[in-house]
Amino acid sequence: MTNQTQTTTNVQTIKVRPTHRLSFARITGKDENGNDILGPAREIGAIWPRKNGKKGGIMKLDHVPAELALHQGVIFTLPVD
C-alpha cells in the first residue's frame, strides 16, 4: 500500500521507509462485559519519519474509513521491521 521513497543527495541515494504502519478495525458489537468487539484490521496508511532529525513523524492516510469520524473503530500503529 505505502511504498518506499528515495531521497537523492549529492553523493548517495537514501531509501526512506515508514516507521509504523497504520491499521483500522471497525467496532462490530459488544461482548457480555460491555467491551467492544473489533472486526478485522485493515491497513490504512503509515507514519513517515520527519526530515533533518526532527522528532515525531508524519501520518499519511491512504484510506479514511467512514467509521473513523463516527468513533466506531480504532487505529492501531505497528512498527515496521
Buried (B, 14 or more C-beta within 10 A) or exposed (E): EBEEEEEEEEEEEEEEEBBBBBBBBBBEEEEEEEEBEBEEBBBBBBBBBEEEEEEEBEBEBEEEBEBBEEEEBBBBEEEEE
